[in-house]
Amino acid sequence: MTARARTGIAVAVTLVALVGLIVVTVPRLRTPGPRPDFQMPVACGETWILGTYPGHDDFDIDFFPSSGEAWGRPIHASFAGTVVEAGVNGTLGSRTPDNPKGPYGTGAGYWVKIDHGGLWETQYLHMLEPPLVREGDRVEQGRQLGRVGSTGKSGAPHLHYEQRVAGEKREAVFAGEPSGITTDDREYEVRRTSRNCPPGSGA
């Protein structure tokens, strides 16, 4: 290969890298919009335990019902938006209601990511089965996205949930109130009641 050809290849690789950097960086330079009026990603009126633990990552929330079985509970959209990812992240593993101690998977398992506009996103991880929505779907607040499970890297059935702006995690806020899950410096939990209710319900 001639020196000129090598130079041409190096220039092409550099240009591709620059384009990739621009694609990733430019959206994050835009000013985020106001935080949407996010609601808890669970059924109206239900009380859930929101928890975290060391190494979980700041602002990540694990949702467990305060009563009853976790497996199969409905997961709802926190706010209206467009589904940008829905399917499998990592590997599923083999944990099911019939085999709750089966092998772990990796990553999020069955999951959904929603773009709410203004650079705000929510993520819903470890669903029991394939999501009920697909990439490109427009969903309204309260739309069922899937059911609570333990796919991916999950030790027990629960919903791992995140709110992000410009790709960065933020403390989740529900119905205008901070979740109380901030850092992962210790194991702790709070209880919150969902107001993710149909319009006109009075809840």
NUPA-870597 format. One record per residue (C-alpha): residue number from 0; x, y, z. Coordinates in steps of 0.05 Angstrom, whole numbers. Example, Ala and Ser with C-alpha at 12.3 -4.5 7.8 and 13.67 -1.06 7.14 Angstrom:
residues 2
<0,<246,-90,156>>
<1,<273,-21,143>>
This chain:
residues 203
<0,<0,0,0>>
<1,<28,68,-19>>
<2,<38,125,30>>
<3,<-16,164,-6>>
<4,<-66,108,3>>
<5,<-50,101,77>>
<6,<-59,176,85>>
<7,<-126,172,50>>
<8,<-150,116,96>>
<9,<-126,154,158>>
<10,<-164,216,135>>
<11,<-227,175,122>>
<12,<-224,142,191>>
<13,<-214,210,224>>
<14,<-274,239,187>>
<15,<-318,180,208>>
<16,<-296,189,281>>
<17,<-311,264,278>>
<18,<-380,252,249>>
<19,<-395,201,304>>
<20,<-372,250,357>>
<21,<-417,304,328>>
<22,<-477,258,326>>
<23,<-468,240,400>>
<24,<-447,309,425>>
<25,<-491,360,388>>
<26,<-558,336,417>>
<27,<-529,343,488>>
<28,<-509,415,474>>
<29,<-582,435,463>>
<30,<-618,465,522>>
<31,<-664,414,554>>
<32,<-738,429,559>>
<33,<-776,432,624>>
<34,<-784,367,662>>
<35,<-848,332,641>>
<36,<-901,318,694>>
<37,<-876,247,704>>
<38,<-919,197,743>>
<39,<-898,132,775>>
<40,<-893,76,724>>
<41,<-943,32,762>>
<42,<-1019,28,769>>
<43,<-1060,85,797>>
<44,<-1068,85,872>>
<45,<-1018,29,886>>
<46,<-964,39,938>>
<47,<-895,14,919>>
<48,<-828,9,953>>
<49,<-773,48,917>>
<50,<-703,24,934>>
<51,<-630,26,918>>
<52,<-564,-3,943>>
<53,<-489,8,938>>
<54,<-465,1,866>>
<55,<-535,9,837>>
<56,<-516,78,808>>
<57,<-542,145,832>>
<58,<-615,158,817>>
<59,<-631,87,793>>
<60,<-695,62,825>>
<61,<-718,-10,837>>
<62,<-793,-15,845>>
<63,<-824,-70,888>>
<64,<-898,-74,906>>
<65,<-913,-61,979>>
<66,<-961,-119,979>>
<67,<-976,-178,934>>
<68,<-935,-213,881>>
<69,<-886,-173,838>>
<70,<-886,-221,778>>
<71,<-929,-197,722>>
<72,<-951,-131,751>>
<73,<-966,-80,696>>
<74,<-913,-27,679>>
<75,<-941,39,654>>
<76,<-911,98,616>>
<77,<-893,155,663>>
<78,<-911,208,611>>
<79,<-930,212,538>>
<80,<-875,203,487>>
<81,<-846,161,431>>
<82,<-815,92,441>>
<83,<-743,95,417>>
<84,<-721,26,440>>
<85,<-761,-36,457>>
<86,<-736,-107,459>>
<87,<-676,-143,490>>
<88,<-615,-110,520>>
<89,<-560,-160,538>>
<90,<-584,-231,551>>
<91,<-649,-254,582>>
<92,<-627,-307,631>>
<93,<-677,-359,655>>
<94,<-713,-328,715>>
<95,<-788,-337,710>>
<96,<-846,-344,759>>
<97,<-838,-420,752>>
<98,<-762,-417,759>>
<99,<-747,-355,802>>
<100,<-676,-379,819>>
<101,<-656,-394,748>>
<102,<-591,-367,717>>
<103,<-581,-292,713>>
<104,<-578,-257,646>>
<105,<-539,-194,630>>
<106,<-559,-122,619>>
<107,<-631,-98,621>>
<108,<-665,-159,592>>
<109,<-732,-140,562>>
<110,<-736,-65,565>>
<111,<-766,0,537>>
<112,<-738,70,529>>
<113,<-785,129,516>>
<114,<-767,198,488>>
<115,<-812,251,520>>
<116,<-784,310,482>>
<117,<-739,366,508>>
<118,<-682,315,516>>
<119,<-721,278,571>>
<120,<-725,202,570>>
<121,<-748,146,616>>
<122,<-724,73,617>>
<123,<-760,11,642>>
<124,<-718,-53,653>>
<125,<-724,-127,669>>
<126,<-793,-140,640>>
<127,<-822,-209,644>>
<128,<-834,-217,569>>
<129,<-827,-178,504>>
<130,<-853,-107,511>>
<131,<-924,-90,490>>
<132,<-898,-32,449>>
<133,<-850,-25,391>>
<134,<-798,25,369>>
<135,<-833,85,337>>
<136,<-899,76,376>>
<137,<-929,139,405>>
<138,<-953,124,475>>
<139,<-996,164,523>>
<140,<-983,171,598>>
<141,<-1008,108,632>>
<142,<-1002,63,571>>
<143,<-981,-7,592>>
<144,<-911,-22,566>>
<145,<-902,-92,594>>
<146,<-902,-131,658>>
<147,<-854,-136,717>>
<148,<-804,-193,712>>
<149,<-732,-211,725>>
<150,<-698,-215,657>>
<151,<-627,-191,646>>
<152,<-582,-179,706>>
<153,<-635,-183,759>>
<154,<-637,-221,825>>
<155,<-712,-217,837>>
<156,<-774,-193,801>>
<157,<-776,-117,801>>
<158,<-778,-56,755>>
<159,<-713,-18,747>>
<160,<-731,53,727>>
<161,<-693,116,706>>
<162,<-707,188,687>>
<163,<-654,221,643>>
<164,<-642,289,611>>
<165,<-592,296,554>>
<166,<-569,226,570>>
<167,<-553,241,643>>
<168,<-591,209,700>>
<169,<-630,254,747>>
<170,<-668,243,812>>
<171,<-736,218,791>>
<172,<-795,264,806>>
<173,<-866,238,807>>
<174,<-927,284,807>>
<175,<-880,341,823>>
<176,<-850,307,884>>
<177,<-777,282,887>>
<178,<-773,207,893>>
<179,<-723,209,950>>
<180,<-676,161,914>>
<181,<-612,201,903>>
<182,<-545,167,915>>
<183,<-525,94,919>>
<184,<-480,104,980>>
<185,<-522,57,1022>>
<186,<-582,11,1018>>
<187,<-647,48,1033>>
<188,<-720,53,1010>>
<189,<-780,99,1009>>
<190,<-854,86,997>>
<191,<-894,125,946>>
<192,<-965,119,920>>
<193,<-978,124,845>>
<194,<-1019,180,815>>
<195,<-1012,152,745>>
<196,<-1087,154,737>>
<197,<-1134,160,677>>
<198,<-1157,231,661>>
<199,<-1220,249,699>>
<200,<-1210,195,751>>
<201,<-1204,247,806>>
<202,<-1143,212,835>>
